[in-house]
Amino acid sequence: MTWIATLTLAIWLGMILLRDGFWLARARDTPLPDLAAWPRVTAVVPARDEAEGIAQAIASLAAQDYPGDFRVVLVDDSSSDGTADLARVAGGERLTILQGAPLAAGWTGKLWAVSQGIAAAGRPEYLLLTDADIAHAPDSVRRLVARAVGDRRVLVSLMARLRCKSFAERALVPAFVFFFQLLYPFAEVNRRDRGRGAAAGGVMLVERDALERAGGIGAVRGALIDDCAFGALLKTQGPIWLGLTDRATSIRDYDTTESVAAMISRSAYAQLGYSPWLLAGTIVGLALTYLAPPLLALFGRGYAQAMGLTAWILMAIAFQPMLRFYRRSPLWGAALPAIAGFYAGCTMLSAWQHARGRGGMWKGRAQAGVKA
């Protein structure tokens, strides 16, 4: 028992001290000085059966106070709920609606729609790739472009503030962003000279020339976790930046634990490369990292109990900055082991769905492991 306690404490000390301060949540979209000249920007919005929130999302883009030329292309991906009609009313003169072509082999649905939007966008200097469930503050595009140009970044991506109203959202959403930052520490992503690339798919402003040099959106056409694949692709072309924001918010609701589980399980197994060995290792790792500390603290003895309690306290402390960002009670920090257990279950569910041929399910499409 002592060696388990030693290992789990070492894991938490290592994550807190050696993972680029991922848990501090310091990368924020603070404003940068305005530019002397503003480049042309076109937003591309893929949408499939998004009637519930599309009007709000498109209206927020149409209302941007961007000083330069700014347009919006919505690609209607075979919607059956009137998505395009609702968007047309909300979008005004800035909006162009494109009826998407049937899904091409080797592409995920979202990226196929994005590729068509990019082709229809003309030749803007920057493309804003944003989701149909994201509402933007009026200065959102201005801030994105100021950072991309002023800070010389080929990609600027924002982790939109996720909806956090229902009990399921309050319990599980802050941890989603916490775990994302653990996998992809923002400080590492934002380092200019090295480090892994990543992005958050809800808001990605990309320099068009850099995207073309990297092979275009088709270079990641089959990626289920397309945002991180996209970020890694663009980091081969120059510095990128990823941070938290409250200027772009997700309006998609996850009112039940089932809906949160569906969101997580859609891509969790893809993160592991569809490997049963990595799945087994991940479950063991999660047990050592999150389950062992409270069990040792409650049922251990002597040094093992002390080390388990210390690891649990470190875990709760590490969760605090994200809880503050989402304005949640600090007491949720003590519940992180149970929350991690839920995520472990979702990861196993993701593997089960993939085995049944239903991996990556989104709007009636099973997209995991598509073949070019």
N, C-alpha and C positions, 0 to 999 in steps of 0.2 A: 504493500500500500504506500510505503514511503517513496518508492521510486516513481509511482504514478503521480504522487503529490509534487515531487520535485520536477517532473517533466511538465506537468500542467502549469506550474508556477513559472518555469522557464519559458514556456510558450507565451504566456501573457507579458512577461518582462520583455521578451524579444519583440512582440508585436507593438508594444507601447514605445519602446526605445529605438527600434531598428526598422520601422515601416514608414519612414518619412513623415511621422506625425499625422498619419491618415485620420486619426480619431479627433484631431483638433478642429476639423472643419473650417480651416482658415481661408481656403480659396473661394472668394466671393466676387461677384461681378460689380465691384466698386466702379464708379464712373471715371472715365479718362477724359482729358481735354478734347474739345471739339476739333474737327479737322478743317483745314483751309478749303479743301475740295472733297466732295463726297462721291464715291464711286456708284455706279449703277448696281442695283441689287434686285434679284427676282426670288421671291419665295415660292417653293414647290411644296404642295400639300397633297399627299396621297390620302384618299378617303374611300372607305368601303363600309356602307351602312352606318354612317355616323350622324344620323338625323338628330340625335339627342343633344349634341354639343356643337355641331358644325357652324351654326349661325354665330354663336359667340366667338368661336375660334377665328372665323373669317372676318367678322366685324372688327376684332381686335387688330388684325393685320391691316385691314382697310383704313383704320384710324391712326396708323403710325405717323408720327411727326417727323419722319425722316426727311432731311433737307434735299437729298438727291433724288434721282429717278428710282422709284420703287414700285414693283408690280408683283402680282400674285397669280400663280398658276395652280389651279386645283385639278387633280386627276381623279375623276370619278371611276373607281375600280368596280364596275358592275354592281353598283348599289341598287337595292330594291325598295328603299324606304324614303325616296325623295331627297336624298342628300344634296344632289346638285341644285335642285330648285331652291332649297333653303339657303344654300351658299350664294346663289345668284342674287337673291334679295339682299343679303347682308354685305356683299362684296363691293358693289358699286363699280365705278369705272376702272379701278385698279385690278379687278379680277378677270381672269380668263379661265373658262372651264373647258377641260379636255376630257372627252369620253375615252376611257382606257381601252386598249386592245386586249383581246383574250390573253390569258397568262401564257407566257412563253416557257418552253422547257428549260429547266436549269435555273430558274429564277424563283425567289420568294415573291409573294404577291406585292408586298410593300415596295421592294426594290425595283420590280418591274414597273410599277406605277411611277416611282421616282425617276426612273430612266426616261420615261416618256415626257415627264414634266421638264426635265433638264433639256431634252431635245427641243421642246417647244418654247423654251425660255429665251432663245436668241443668244446674244453675246454679252450678258452682264459681266462685270468684273467679279461679282460675288453671287453665290447661290445660298439662300437660306432654306435648309431642309428642315421642315418642322411638321409635327404631327397634327392630325385633325382634332385632337383633344387638348390642344395647348392654347391657352388664352394669354396674349402678350400685353404688357403695359405699353402705353403710347410711345415711350422712349426706348423700347426693347431693341429695335433694329439699330437705332442710332448708337446705343451703347456697344452692341456687338461689333459694328463696323469700326467704331473708334478704337476698340481693343485690337481688332484684326489688323488694321492699318497702322495705328499708332504704336502698337507693340510688336509689329511685324510677325504675325502668326498666320499660317496658311489655313488653320482651322481654329475656330472658337466655338466651344460647345458648352451648354449650360444644362445642369441637372435641374430641370423644372421642379418647383415645389409641388409634391404630390398631394392629392386631396387627403385630408386627415380629419374627418368628421365622425364617421361611424365608429363603433367600438372596435370592429375589426381593423379599420384603418389606423386608429390611435394606437392599437396594440402592436401592429405589424409593419406599418409603413416606415417609421423612422429607422427600424432595423434594416429594412431593404436598402436604404441609402448608406447606412453604416457598413453593411456587408459589401456593398459595391465599392466603397472607398477602401475597404480592407484589401479587396482583390486588385483594385486599380488606384493606388494612392495618388491623389491629385497632384501633390508636389512632385512626384516622380513623372507623371504624365506631362506636367508643365515645364519640366527641365528642358532647356534648349539643346543640350549636347548629347544626352543619352536618356535612357529610361524607356519604359514601354508606352505604347500609344493606346488611347481609349477615348471614347466620347459618349455622350448621352443623347440618344436618338431623337428626343423630343425637340431639341434646339441645336442645330449645327450650321454655322455660317462658314462656308468654304470658299477659298479663292479658286475661281474656275480654272485658271491656267494650271494651278498645282494639281487639281483633280484630274485634268486631262493628261498631265505628265505621268501621273500615277496609274493611268490606264482606264480612267473613268469609273463610273459607278458599277460597270460590268465586272470590274475586278473583284467585287465582293458579292456578286449577284446571288450566290447560293447560301450566304451566311445567315443563319438564324439569329445570332447575336450580332446584327449588322452594324450597330453603332460602334462597338468596340473594334470590330474588324475594320470599319471605316477609319476610326482614329488611328489604328496601327498603320493602315495604308498611307494616310496623309502624313504621318510622322516621318515617313521616308522622304518626304519632299520639303520638310522644314519644321520649325517649331509650331507646336499646337498648344491650346490652352483649354482646360476644363475646370469649371467651378460651380458652386451652388448659387442659386438665385431665388429671389421672390418676385422678380419682374416677369417671369413666365410661370404659369401655374397649370397643372393638369386639372381638367374638369371631368375626367372620367371617374366614376364612383366605383368603389369596391366595398359595398355595404356589408358583405358577409365574408366569413372566413373561407367559404367555398370559392368566392370570386377572387380573393387574394391568392388562394392556392392555385387557381387556374392561371393567374398571371405569373406566378413564380415557376410553376411546373412547365409552362410553355417552352422555356429555354434552359432550365437548370441542367438537364442532362447534356445539352449541346455544349455547355460550359466545360464539361468533362470530356469532350470529344467522343461522346457515346461509348465510353470505355467502362465495362463492368469492373475492371480492376481499379480504375480511378474512383468509381462510385464507392467501392468497398473502402478504399483508403480515405475518402472524404468522410464517410460515416464514422469511421474509427477516429479520424482527426477531430470531427465535431464533438464526439463523445468526450475525448480527452480535454478539449479546449473549453467546452461549455457545460457539459454534464458533470464531469468529475469534480470541479470545484465545489458546487453546493453539496454534492454527496459526501465529499470528504469533510466539509465544514460541519455538516449535520451529524455524520455517523463515524467520522474518523477519531483517532486518538493521538495525543501528543503532537509531534512535529508534523505528521501528516495532516491533522486537523488544522493546525496553524497555517500551513502552506496552502491548503485548500481554501480557507477563509480569506487569506491574503489575495489569492488569485480571483476569488469571487468579488472582492472589494475592487481590485484593479479593473475587472471587467465592468463593474457598475460605473466606475469613474470614467473609463474610456467612452462609455455610451452617453455621458452627460452633454457634451457639446451638440450632438445631434438631437438629443431630446430638447435642448434649449432652442435649437433652430426651428423645431416643429412645435414649440411651446407646450411640451408635455411635462408631466410631473417627473421630478428626478427619481421618484420611487420605481419607475419603470426600469431603471438600471438594474435593480435586483432581480427583475423578471427576465433578463436577457437569456439565461439558460433555457427557460421554457419556450421563449420565442425562437431560439436557435433550434430547439427540438422540432418545432413546427416547420421550420425551413428544411431541416433534414428529412422530415416526412414528405415535403413537397418535392425534394430532389429524388427520393425513391419513387414517388408517384410519376415524376417526369420520365424516369427510366422505364417504368411499367407502361406508360402511354406509348413510348417509342417502340417497345417490344410488340405492342398491339397494332402498330402502324398508324397511331394517332398522335405522334409527337409533333410539337410545335403548332398545335391546333389554334387557328385564328380565323374567325368569321367563316367557318365551314371548310377551311383548308388545313390539311395536315402537311406541314412544311419542313419537318425535321429531316435533315440529310438529303435535301434535293440534289439530284445529279445533273451536271451540265451535259 
